[in-house]
Amino acid sequence: MDVSGDALVEALFEQRHVGVAVCDSNGRLLRFNSALESMVGPAVHSSQDTWASAYRLSDASGASPLTPGEVPLARALAGEIVVDAPITMRRPGEPVRHLHCTTTPLRQGSRITAALVLVTQVTEATEDDDSAAGHKIRAARHRQRMNQMRDVSVRLAAIANHQIRTPLTVIRGHVELLEADADHLPAPARRALPAIKSGVDSLTEALTALSHASDLAHATDPTLEPIDLIDVAERAITQACAVHPDIRVQLFTGPTDYVPASADPLWVRRAIAALIDAVRDSTSDTGVAVHVTEDGDTVRVSLSPAGTPQAPSVNAKLTNFRGDSTANPHGLGMLLAQTVALAHDGGLDIAESHAGTTVTLLLSREPDVPP
């Protein structure tokens, strides 16, 4: 098919959704199609020095007016090819319009004789627009800010983890050296060693929970896969006992030895291990009972003291977790477990009885999360 250049140009100008304008080398507008007129208003037959002010053109943010040389069509007259340059314009009494401009100079030989601009409208809505599009813009910018805050928190956690864990390792090493030579230490120093070691252990546990929380913050959604909740609980118990050899954990299951669910096994294992660590402090002989059960669409991991309960003030630190997590020495671990539960359409239930405090991790068997 033989299509003439004139026919192609006319077809281009007839585009209904793409604004098209052509100017000569002196900046006079020669062509201005109806699509562009619907976006920016009637053609203003003025020089390129006044385009920015005549059409009230600004940068992508809408905060800084364009100078005459920054107008995409003027840049094309200067010999520049511009692709999808974002600009904004605001006509009196109308919301900001967000436009993308693609321009090219038109040459005869080495001389620029004209310039062409193609304009597409991104949206007419802004953050202060009450339309549905305006709400979408606000929601998108909110998500962007939240993602930025999450990234900052992840980096902050990583930095804190490194800068605190290193000196803790040094302190732990020196405590072990002092313990090996404890017989030659003064009595006050020997008495202080267990307190120092306990403090180091507590800080190390808090850093581990912080590191796991950082991982959760970086991964927006859990990676769901078929799991056996009993198997995951057993792995969590092994993990907890490896960290605390003195802990005694008993696992109880229902009538079956298999509790299926769709969940992220790493997240769930970390949550259970964190709860074991929290509950063990509420019993005098570090015994913890773990019950894995199922109830319709919900699966449960309940943890309670297996030995003699501690004083009510110790149990209250777990019970009051909802109101003030800082009152709980394992607040980070409890928050980690709660985050995992919420990510799986579940929750964290805390109940107190004469036998002590029971913490239950509730998970939806088929959580409604993005794939």
C-alpha positions as CSV (number, residue, x, y, z in Angstrom):
1,M,0.0,0.0,0.0
2,D,1.4,3.4,-0.9
3,V,0.6,5.9,1.8
4,S,1.7,9.4,1.2
5,G,3.5,11.5,3.9
6,D,0.6,14.0,3.9
7,A,-1.9,11.2,4.6
8,L,0.2,10.0,7.6
9,V,0.5,13.5,9.0
10,E,-3.3,14.0,8.7
11,A,-3.9,10.7,10.4
12,L,-1.6,11.7,13.2
13,F,-3.5,15.0,13.7
14,E,-6.8,13.1,13.8
15,Q,-5.8,11.2,16.9
16,R,-8.4,11.7,19.6
17,H,-6.4,10.8,22.6
18,V,-3.0,12.2,21.7
19,G,-2.5,16.0,21.5
20,V,-0.3,17.1,18.6
21,A,1.2,20.5,17.9
22,V,3.7,21.8,15.3
23,C,5.6,25.1,15.4
24,D,7.9,26.7,12.9
25,S,11.5,27.7,13.6
26,N,10.4,31.1,15.0
27,G,8.1,29.4,17.6
28,R,4.8,30.2,15.8
29,L,2.2,27.4,16.3
30,L,1.3,26.0,12.8
31,R,-0.9,23.1,13.8
32,F,-2.8,22.3,17.0
33,N,-5.2,19.4,17.0
34,S,-8.5,19.1,18.9
35,A,-7.2,16.5,21.4
36,L,-4.5,19.0,22.5
37,E,-7.1,21.8,22.7
38,S,-9.3,19.7,25.0
39,M,-6.3,19.3,27.3
40,V,-4.7,22.7,27.4
41,G,-7.3,25.0,25.9
42,P,-7.3,27.0,22.6
43,A,-4.0,27.6,20.8
44,V,-2.2,30.7,22.0
45,H,-0.5,32.3,19.0
46,S,2.4,33.8,20.8
47,S,6.2,33.3,20.8
48,Q,7.9,30.4,22.5
49,D,9.1,32.8,25.2
50,T,5.6,33.1,26.5
51,W,4.4,29.5,26.2
52,A,5.2,28.6,29.8
53,S,3.2,31.6,31.2
54,A,0.4,31.5,28.6
55,Y,-0.4,27.8,29.4
56,R,0.7,28.0,33.1
57,L,3.2,25.2,32.7
58,S,5.1,23.8,35.7
59,D,7.4,20.9,36.5
60,A,6.1,17.4,37.4
61,S,5.4,18.4,41.0
62,G,3.4,21.5,40.0
63,A,5.5,23.6,42.4
64,S,8.0,25.2,40.0
65,P,6.9,27.1,36.9
66,L,8.8,26.2,33.7
67,T,11.2,28.7,32.2
68,P,10.8,29.4,28.5
69,G,13.7,27.1,27.6
70,E,12.3,24.2,29.7
71,V,9.1,23.9,27.7
72,P,9.4,20.6,25.8
73,L,8.5,22.1,22.4
74,A,11.1,24.9,22.9
75,R,13.7,22.2,23.8
76,A,12.9,20.5,20.5
77,L,13.5,23.8,18.6
78,A,16.9,23.8,20.3
79,G,17.6,20.4,18.7
80,E,16.7,18.1,21.7
81,I,14.6,15.0,21.4
82,V,12.4,14.7,24.5
83,V,10.7,11.4,25.5
84,D,7.8,11.4,28.0
85,A,8.8,14.5,29.8
86,P,6.3,15.0,32.8
87,I,4.9,18.5,33.2
88,T,1.8,20.0,34.8
89,M,-0.6,22.8,34.0
90,R,-3.4,24.5,35.9
91,R,-6.0,26.5,34.1
92,P,-7.9,29.0,36.2
93,G,-10.6,27.3,38.3
94,E,-9.5,23.8,37.3
95,P,-7.4,21.1,39.0
96,V,-3.8,20.4,37.9
97,R,-3.4,18.3,34.8
98,H,-0.5,15.9,34.5
99,L,0.9,15.7,31.0
100,H,3.7,13.7,29.3
101,C,5.3,15.3,26.3
102,T,7.4,13.7,23.5
103,T,9.0,16.1,21.1
104,T,11.4,16.0,18.1
105,P,12.9,18.7,15.9
106,L,12.0,18.6,12.2
107,R,15.0,19.3,9.9
108,Q,15.7,20.2,6.3
109,G,19.3,19.1,5.9
110,S,21.1,20.3,9.0
111,R,18.7,23.2,9.6
112,I,15.8,22.9,12.1
113,T,12.7,24.2,10.4
114,A,10.0,23.1,12.8
115,A,9.3,21.0,15.9
116,L,6.6,18.5,16.8
117,V,5.1,17.6,20.2
118,L,2.9,14.7,21.2
119,V,1.1,15.2,24.5
120,T,-0.7,12.6,26.5
121,Q,-2.8,13.3,29.7
122,V,-1.9,11.1,32.6
123,T,-4.7,12.2,34.9
124,E,-6.7,15.3,35.8
125,A,-6.9,14.4,39.4
126,T,-4.7,15.7,42.3
127,E,-4.4,14.9,46.0
128,D,-6.8,17.7,46.8
129,D,-9.4,16.4,44.3
130,D,-12.4,14.6,45.9
131,S,-13.0,12.4,42.8
132,A,-12.3,8.7,42.7
133,A,-9.1,9.3,40.8
134,G,-8.0,11.8,43.5
135,H,-8.5,9.2,46.1
136,K,-6.4,6.7,44.1
137,I,-3.6,9.2,43.9
138,R,-3.7,9.8,47.6
139,A,-3.7,6.1,48.3
140,A,-0.8,5.5,45.9
141,R,1.3,8.2,47.5
142,H,0.4,6.9,50.9
143,R,1.6,3.4,49.9
144,Q,4.8,5.0,48.5
145,R,5.4,6.9,51.8
146,M,4.7,3.7,53.8
147,N,7.1,1.7,51.6
148,Q,9.8,4.3,52.1
149,M,9.2,4.3,55.9
150,R,9.4,0.5,55.9
151,D,12.7,0.6,53.9
152,V,14.1,3.1,56.4
153,S,13.0,0.9,59.4
154,V,14.6,-2.1,57.7
155,R,17.9,-0.3,57.3
156,L,17.7,1.1,60.9
157,A,17.1,-2.4,62.3
158,A,20.1,-3.8,60.3
159,I,22.4,-1.0,61.5
160,A,21.2,-1.4,65.1
161,N,21.7,-5.2,64.8
162,H,25.2,-4.8,63.6
163,Q,26.3,-2.0,65.9
164,I,24.9,-3.6,69.0
165,R,25.6,-7.2,68.3
166,T,29.3,-6.6,67.8
167,P,30.0,-5.1,71.2
168,L,27.7,-7.6,72.8
169,T,29.9,-10.4,71.4
170,V,32.9,-8.7,72.9
171,I,31.3,-8.4,76.3
172,R,30.1,-12.1,76.1
173,G,33.7,-13.2,75.3
174,H,35.2,-11.3,78.2
175,V,32.5,-12.7,80.6
176,E,33.4,-16.2,79.6
177,L,37.1,-15.4,80.2
178,L,36.2,-14.1,83.7
179,E,34.0,-17.1,84.4
180,A,36.9,-19.4,83.6
181,D,39.1,-17.6,86.1
182,A,36.3,-16.9,88.6
183,D,38.2,-18.5,91.5
184,H,40.8,-15.7,91.4
185,L,38.2,-12.9,91.3
186,P,37.0,-10.8,94.3
187,A,33.7,-11.9,95.7
188,P,31.8,-8.8,94.4
189,A,33.0,-9.5,90.9
190,R,32.0,-13.2,91.1
191,R,28.5,-12.1,92.2
192,A,28.2,-9.6,89.4
193,L,29.1,-12.1,86.6
194,P,25.6,-13.9,86.5
195,A,23.8,-10.5,86.3
196,I,26.1,-9.3,83.4
197,K,25.7,-12.6,81.6
198,S,21.9,-12.5,82.0
199,G,21.8,-8.9,80.7
200,V,23.9,-10.0,77.6
201,D,21.5,-12.9,77.0
202,S,18.4,-10.7,77.2
203,L,20.0,-8.1,74.8
204,T,21.0,-10.9,72.4
205,E,17.4,-12.3,72.4
206,A,16.0,-8.8,71.8
207,L,18.4,-8.4,68.8
208,T,17.3,-11.7,67.4
209,A,13.7,-10.7,67.5
210,L,14.6,-7.3,66.0
211,S,16.4,-9.1,63.2
212,H,13.4,-11.3,62.5
213,A,11.1,-8.3,62.6
214,S,13.3,-6.6,60.1
215,D,12.9,-9.6,57.8
216,L,9.1,-9.4,58.1
217,A,9.1,-5.7,57.4
218,H,11.2,-6.2,54.2
219,A,8.9,-9.0,53.0
220,T,5.6,-7.3,52.3
221,D,3.5,-10.6,52.2
222,P,4.2,-14.1,53.5
223,T,5.2,-16.8,51.1
224,L,2.3,-19.3,51.4
225,E,2.9,-23.0,51.0
226,P,1.2,-26.2,52.3
227,I,2.5,-26.9,55.8
228,D,2.0,-29.3,58.6
229,L,1.6,-27.1,61.6
230,I,2.7,-29.8,64.0
231,D,5.9,-30.3,62.0
232,V,6.6,-26.5,62.1
233,A,5.9,-26.4,65.9
234,E,8.4,-29.3,66.4
235,R,11.1,-27.3,64.5
236,A,10.4,-24.2,66.5
237,I,10.7,-26.2,69.8
238,T,14.1,-27.6,68.5
239,Q,15.2,-24.1,67.7
240,A,14.2,-22.7,71.1
241,C,15.8,-25.6,73.0
242,A,19.1,-25.1,71.1
243,V,19.2,-21.5,72.3
244,H,18.2,-22.4,75.9
245,P,19.3,-25.9,76.8
246,D,17.7,-25.7,80.2
247,I,14.2,-25.2,78.8
248,R,11.7,-28.0,78.9
249,V,9.0,-28.0,76.2
250,Q,6.2,-30.5,75.8
251,L,4.2,-30.8,72.6
252,F,0.6,-31.8,72.7
253,T,-1.6,-32.5,69.6
254,G,-5.2,-33.4,68.9
255,P,-6.6,-36.7,67.7
256,T,-4.5,-36.5,64.5
257,D,-0.8,-36.1,64.1
258,Y,-1.2,-33.8,61.1
259,V,-2.7,-30.2,61.0
260,P,-2.6,-28.9,57.5
261,A,-2.5,-25.1,56.7
262,S,-1.3,-22.7,54.1
263,A,1.3,-20.5,55.7
264,D,4.9,-19.2,55.5
265,P,6.8,-21.9,57.5
266,L,9.7,-19.6,58.4
267,W,7.5,-16.9,59.7
268,V,5.3,-19.3,61.7
269,R,8.4,-21.1,63.2
270,R,9.9,-17.8,64.3
271,A,6.7,-16.7,65.9
272,I,6.3,-20.0,67.9
273,A,10.0,-19.8,69.0
274,A,9.5,-16.2,70.2
275,L,6.4,-17.2,72.2
276,I,8.2,-20.1,73.8
277,D,10.8,-17.7,74.9
278,A,8.3,-15.3,76.3
279,V,6.2,-17.9,78.1
280,R,9.2,-19.7,79.7
281,D,9.8,-16.6,81.8
282,S,6.4,-16.9,83.4
283,T,7.1,-20.3,85.0
284,S,9.5,-21.0,87.8
285,D,11.0,-24.2,86.3
286,T,11.2,-23.0,82.7
287,G,8.6,-25.6,81.5
288,V,6.3,-24.7,78.5
289,A,3.4,-26.7,77.1
290,V,2.6,-26.3,73.4
291,H,-0.8,-27.4,72.2
292,V,-1.5,-27.5,68.4
293,T,-5.1,-27.8,67.5
294,E,-7.6,-27.0,64.7
295,D,-11.0,-25.5,64.7
296,G,-12.7,-25.3,61.2
297,D,-10.9,-22.6,59.2
298,T,-8.6,-21.7,62.1
299,V,-5.5,-23.5,63.4
300,R,-4.1,-22.7,66.9
301,V,-0.8,-22.9,68.7
302,S,-1.4,-22.4,72.4
303,L,1.5,-22.0,74.8
304,S,1.3,-22.1,78.6
305,P,3.5,-22.7,81.7
306,A,4.1,-26.3,82.3
307,G,5.6,-25.8,85.8
308,T,4.7,-23.7,88.8
309,P,3.5,-20.3,87.7
310,Q,5.5,-17.3,88.7
311,A,4.2,-14.4,90.8
312,P,1.1,-12.6,89.3
313,S,3.3,-9.6,88.4
314,V,5.2,-11.8,86.0
315,N,2.1,-13.2,84.3
316,A,0.7,-9.6,84.1
317,K,3.5,-8.7,81.8
318,L,2.2,-11.1,79.3
319,T,-1.5,-10.3,79.9
320,N,-0.9,-6.6,79.6
321,F,0.9,-7.0,76.3
322,R,-2.0,-5.4,74.4
323,G,-1.8,-2.2,76.4
324,D,1.9,-1.7,76.8
325,S,4.3,-4.1,75.1
326,T,7.3,-2.3,76.7
327,A,6.2,-3.8,80.1
328,N,7.0,-7.3,78.7
329,P,10.7,-8.2,78.7
330,H,9.9,-10.1,75.5
331,G,7.8,-7.4,73.9
332,L,9.7,-7.6,70.6
333,G,9.0,-11.4,70.4
334,M,5.4,-10.9,71.2
335,L,5.1,-8.2,68.5
336,L,6.8,-10.5,66.0
337,A,4.3,-13.2,66.7
338,Q,1.4,-10.8,66.5
339,T,2.7,-9.5,63.1
340,V,3.0,-13.1,61.8
341,A,-0.6,-13.8,63.0
342,L,-2.0,-10.7,61.3
343,A,-0.2,-11.5,58.1
344,H,-2.1,-14.9,58.1
345,D,-5.5,-13.4,58.8
346,G,-5.2,-14.4,62.5
347,G,-4.4,-12.8,65.8
348,L,-2.7,-13.3,69.2
349,D,-5.0,-14.3,72.1
350,I,-3.8,-13.8,75.7
351,A,-5.7,-15.3,78.6
352,E,-5.0,-15.6,82.3
353,S,-6.1,-18.4,84.6
354,H,-5.1,-19.9,87.9
355,A,-2.5,-22.0,86.1
356,G,-0.8,-19.0,84.6
357,T,-1.0,-17.1,81.3
358,T,-1.8,-18.8,78.0
359,V,-0.8,-17.2,74.7
360,T,-2.4,-18.5,71.6
361,L,-1.2,-17.9,68.0
362,L,-4.3,-18.0,65.8
363,L,-3.8,-18.5,62.0
364,S,-6.3,-18.7,59.2
365,R,-6.0,-22.1,57.5
366,E,-6.3,-20.3,54.1
367,P,-5.3,-16.7,54.7
368,D,-6.7,-14.0,52.3
369,V,-3.4,-12.5,51.2
370,P,-2.1,-11.5,47.8
371,P,-0.5,-14.5,45.9
